[in-house]
Amino acid sequence: MRPWAAAVIAASLGSAAQAQGVCSGEVVFQCATNAPEAEREQITVCQSDARFEMVRHHLASGELRYDVPLTADGTLTHYTFGWLDEETIKVQLGFWDEPYAMARILHMALPWNEEEDEQRLDLPSEAWLQTADWQMPIEQELCLPQTVYADLATMELGFVDRGPVGLFFSGDEIVPTPETVGRARVQTDTTVPVYQWSSPNAATPMWWQLYNGDEVEVLAVQGAFRAVAIQIGVSECVIRPEDMGHPYNGPCATGWVDQQYLLMIQ
């Protein structure tokens, strides 16, 4: 069972209500950054059904940091929920930064009282943004502890129509066949993007990156790209004979990789 409070509130509800004008839908997350007052910003996430928007604006001037809100589609975007430790809930939600053609992950770490099933308001919550380059060191951007608003129960409703695990990073239906299934090792001098679609362009979301020496399960081929299964949250990706010829539905997340960076080893 996931621990839910009806609404997790660390600031006054009036603060969240006033922010509704800065993005479309219902406010489900908000905090003020822990910066000097003149530089302080407010992060706001709004939700309309399965669509999420995130904006940031300077508290002193009201000026928006992003000309175009970051967006997320709850049916496909990167999303994880779990325990960071015994007393902290961790939520990750992937947004697409259209002007920069870049994925950005919003991290939330909320201290939780499991016995009372509610957020601990006496401890600081954290939130920070990160690109899809998960293995690079990042600077956490802390929220002021008494400014966090996180309605996790409402946020969860945006994921009720989510597809199988195999579509968490890919919008294309992936059907493994005996002719295409195998194992590959990544060969690159830098990093290899994992795209949402098999025919990516500058506006195609990229939710993950692979590094030299990484090994992945290959599921399908489409043109110059191969669909790969990536071990995220599981120990291995097993493709059984009975899985052949049917749309892949997990246990691993999938995406599309330029096959020039993959060396088939099995």
C-alpha positions as CSV (number, residue, x, y, z in Angstrom):
1,M,0.0,0.0,0.0
2,R,1.2,3.5,-0.8
3,P,1.1,5.9,2.0
4,W,-1.3,8.8,1.0
5,A,-2.5,11.8,2.9
6,A,-5.5,13.5,1.4
7,A,-3.1,16.4,0.7
8,V,0.4,16.9,1.9
9,I,0.7,20.5,2.9
10,A,3.6,22.3,4.4
11,A,2.6,25.8,3.6
12,S,-0.8,27.5,3.7
13,L,-3.3,26.3,1.1
14,G,-3.7,29.9,0.0
15,S,-0.2,29.9,-1.3
16,A,-1.0,27.0,-3.7
17,A,-4.3,28.5,-4.7
18,Q,-2.7,31.8,-5.7
19,A,-0.4,29.9,-8.0
20,Q,-3.1,28.4,-10.2
21,G,-2.8,31.3,-12.6
22,V,0.7,30.4,-13.6
23,C,0.0,27.1,-15.3
24,S,-3.0,25.0,-16.5
25,G,-4.9,22.7,-14.2
26,E,-4.8,21.9,-10.5
27,V,-1.7,22.6,-8.5
28,V,-0.2,19.3,-7.3
29,F,3.3,20.4,-6.3
30,Q,4.8,23.7,-5.2
31,C,7.8,24.9,-3.3
32,A,10.0,28.0,-2.9
33,T,13.7,27.4,-3.5
34,N,16.1,27.8,-0.6
35,A,17.9,30.8,-2.0
36,P,18.5,34.3,-0.8
37,E,15.2,36.2,-0.8
38,A,16.0,38.3,-3.8
39,E,16.9,35.2,-5.9
40,R,14.2,32.9,-4.6
41,E,12.0,31.1,-7.1
42,Q,8.8,29.2,-6.8
43,I,8.4,25.8,-8.6
44,T,4.8,24.9,-9.5
45,V,3.4,21.7,-11.1
46,C,-0.1,21.7,-12.4
47,Q,-2.1,18.7,-13.6
48,S,-5.1,18.3,-16.0
49,D,-6.0,14.6,-16.3
50,A,-2.8,12.9,-17.5
51,R,-1.1,16.1,-18.5
52,F,1.4,17.9,-16.2
53,E,2.9,21.4,-16.6
54,M,5.8,22.8,-14.6
55,V,6.7,26.5,-14.3
56,R,9.2,28.5,-12.3
57,H,8.9,32.1,-11.5
58,H,10.9,34.6,-9.4
59,L,9.0,35.4,-6.2
60,A,10.3,39.0,-6.1
61,S,9.4,40.0,-9.6
62,G,6.9,37.4,-10.7
63,E,8.9,36.8,-13.9
64,L,8.7,33.4,-15.4
65,R,11.9,31.5,-15.8
66,Y,10.6,29.4,-18.7
67,D,9.0,31.0,-21.7
68,V,7.2,27.7,-22.4
69,P,6.1,25.4,-19.5
70,L,7.8,22.1,-19.1
71,T,5.2,19.3,-19.9
72,A,4.7,15.7,-19.1
73,D,2.3,13.0,-20.4
74,G,1.4,10.7,-17.5
75,T,0.8,7.8,-19.9
76,L,4.4,7.7,-21.1
77,T,6.7,9.9,-19.1
78,H,9.3,8.8,-16.7
79,Y,7.7,8.3,-13.3
80,T,8.9,6.5,-10.2
81,F,7.5,6.3,-6.6
82,G,9.0,4.6,-3.6
83,W,10.9,4.9,-0.3
84,L,14.2,6.7,-0.4
85,D,14.8,5.4,3.1
86,E,12.5,4.2,6.0
87,E,11.3,7.8,6.6
88,T,11.4,9.5,3.2
89,I,9.1,9.1,0.2
90,K,10.9,9.7,-3.2
91,V,9.0,10.7,-6.3
92,Q,10.5,11.3,-9.7
93,L,8.5,12.9,-12.6
94,G,9.9,13.5,-16.1
95,F,9.2,16.7,-18.0
96,W,10.0,17.7,-21.5
97,D,11.7,21.0,-22.1
98,E,10.6,21.8,-25.6
99,P,12.8,24.9,-26.4
100,Y,15.9,22.9,-25.4
101,A,14.7,19.5,-26.7
102,M,15.8,18.0,-23.3
103,A,14.2,15.9,-20.7
104,R,14.3,17.1,-17.1
105,I,13.4,15.1,-14.1
106,L,11.7,16.7,-11.1
107,H,12.8,14.9,-7.9
108,M,10.8,15.2,-4.6
109,A,12.0,13.8,-1.3
110,L,9.3,14.1,1.4
111,P,9.9,13.1,5.0
112,W,7.0,10.8,6.0
113,N,5.5,9.6,9.2
114,E,4.5,6.1,8.3
115,E,2.5,5.5,11.6
116,E,0.4,8.6,11.0
117,D,0.4,8.3,7.2
118,E,1.4,11.9,6.7
119,Q,4.2,14.1,5.8
120,R,6.5,15.3,8.6
121,L,6.3,19.1,8.5
122,D,9.1,19.6,11.0
123,L,11.7,18.3,8.6
124,P,12.8,19.9,5.3
125,S,11.6,18.5,2.0
126,E,13.8,18.5,-1.0
127,A,13.2,19.1,-4.7
128,W,15.6,19.4,-7.6
129,L,15.8,19.2,-11.3
130,Q,18.1,16.9,-13.2
131,T,18.6,16.1,-16.9
132,A,18.4,12.5,-18.1
133,D,22.2,12.1,-17.6
134,W,21.6,10.2,-14.5
135,Q,25.1,9.1,-13.7
136,M,26.6,12.6,-13.6
137,P,26.9,14.4,-10.3
138,I,24.1,16.9,-9.6
139,E,23.6,19.8,-7.3
140,Q,20.4,19.3,-5.3
141,E,18.2,22.4,-5.2
142,L,16.5,22.4,-1.8
143,C,13.1,23.7,-1.1
144,L,12.4,25.8,2.0
145,P,10.9,23.3,4.5
146,Q,7.7,25.3,5.2
147,T,6.8,26.1,1.6
148,V,6.2,22.6,0.2
149,Y,2.8,21.5,-1.1
150,A,2.6,18.0,-2.6
151,D,-0.8,16.4,-3.4
152,L,0.4,12.9,-4.2
153,A,-3.1,11.3,-4.2
154,T,-4.2,13.7,-7.0
155,M,-0.9,13.3,-8.8
156,E,-1.4,9.6,-8.9
157,L,-4.6,10.0,-10.9
158,G,-2.5,11.2,-13.8
159,F,-1.0,7.7,-14.2
160,V,-4.2,5.5,-14.1
161,D,-4.1,5.1,-17.9
162,R,-0.5,4.3,-18.0
163,G,0.5,1.5,-20.4
164,P,2.6,-1.5,-19.5
165,V,6.1,-1.2,-18.0
166,G,7.6,-1.7,-21.5
167,L,6.2,1.6,-22.7
168,F,7.5,3.7,-19.8
169,F,10.2,5.2,-22.1
170,S,8.8,4.3,-25.5
171,G,5.7,5.4,-27.4
172,D,6.1,2.7,-30.0
173,E,4.6,-0.7,-29.6
174,I,7.5,-3.2,-29.4
175,V,7.1,-6.8,-30.5
176,P,10.1,-9.1,-30.0
177,T,10.7,-11.8,-32.5
178,P,13.3,-14.6,-32.6
179,E,15.0,-12.7,-35.5
180,T,15.5,-9.5,-33.5
181,V,16.0,-10.5,-29.9
182,G,19.5,-10.6,-28.5
183,R,22.0,-8.9,-26.2
184,A,24.2,-5.9,-27.0
185,R,27.0,-4.0,-25.5
186,V,27.2,-0.2,-25.9
187,Q,30.3,1.2,-27.7
188,T,30.7,4.9,-27.5
189,D,33.2,7.6,-26.6
190,T,30.5,9.8,-24.9
191,T,26.9,8.8,-24.1
192,V,24.1,7.2,-26.2
193,P,20.6,8.7,-25.9
194,V,17.6,6.4,-25.4
195,Y,14.6,7.9,-27.3
196,Q,10.9,7.6,-26.9
197,W,10.3,7.0,-30.6
198,S,12.0,4.9,-33.3
199,S,12.3,7.9,-35.7
200,P,13.6,10.6,-33.4
201,N,14.0,14.3,-34.2
202,A,15.0,17.3,-32.2
203,A,11.6,17.3,-30.4
204,T,11.7,13.6,-29.4
205,P,11.8,13.0,-25.6
206,M,14.9,11.3,-24.4
207,W,14.4,9.8,-20.9
208,W,17.6,7.9,-20.5
209,Q,21.3,7.6,-21.5
210,L,23.6,4.6,-21.9
211,Y,27.3,4.6,-21.3
212,N,30.2,2.7,-22.9
213,G,30.2,-0.9,-21.7
214,D,26.5,-1.0,-20.7
215,E,24.7,-4.1,-21.8
216,V,21.0,-4.2,-22.9
217,E,18.5,-6.6,-24.2
218,V,17.6,-6.0,-27.8
219,L,13.9,-6.6,-28.6
220,A,13.1,-5.2,-32.1
221,V,14.6,-3.3,-35.0
222,Q,13.1,-0.4,-36.9
223,G,15.2,1.2,-39.6
224,A,18.5,2.4,-38.0
225,F,17.2,2.0,-34.5
226,R,16.9,-0.9,-32.1
227,A,14.4,-1.2,-29.3
228,V,16.2,-2.1,-26.1
229,A,15.1,-3.2,-22.6
230,I,16.8,-1.4,-19.8
231,Q,17.2,-2.7,-16.2
232,I,15.5,-0.1,-14.2
233,G,14.3,-1.2,-10.8
234,V,14.8,-4.9,-11.6
235,S,17.8,-7.2,-11.6
236,E,17.4,-8.6,-15.2
237,C,15.3,-8.4,-18.4
238,V,14.2,-11.9,-19.3
239,I,12.7,-12.5,-22.8
240,R,10.9,-15.9,-22.7
241,P,9.9,-17.9,-25.8
242,E,6.2,-17.2,-25.0
243,D,6.9,-13.5,-25.2
244,M,7.8,-13.6,-28.9
245,G,5.3,-12.1,-31.3
246,H,3.5,-10.3,-28.6
247,P,3.8,-6.6,-27.4
248,Y,6.5,-6.4,-24.8
249,N,5.1,-5.4,-21.4
250,G,8.1,-5.6,-19.0
251,P,9.6,-6.1,-16.6
252,C,12.1,-3.6,-18.0
253,A,11.6,-0.1,-19.4
254,T,12.2,0.2,-23.2
255,G,13.4,2.9,-25.6
256,W,15.1,3.3,-29.0
257,V,18.8,3.4,-29.6
258,D,20.8,4.2,-32.8
259,Q,22.2,0.7,-33.6
260,Q,25.5,2.0,-34.7
261,Y,26.4,2.3,-31.0
262,L,25.4,-1.3,-30.2
263,L,27.6,-4.4,-30.6
264,M,25.6,-7.6,-30.6
265,I,27.2,-10.1,-28.3
266,Q,24.5,-12.8,-28.1
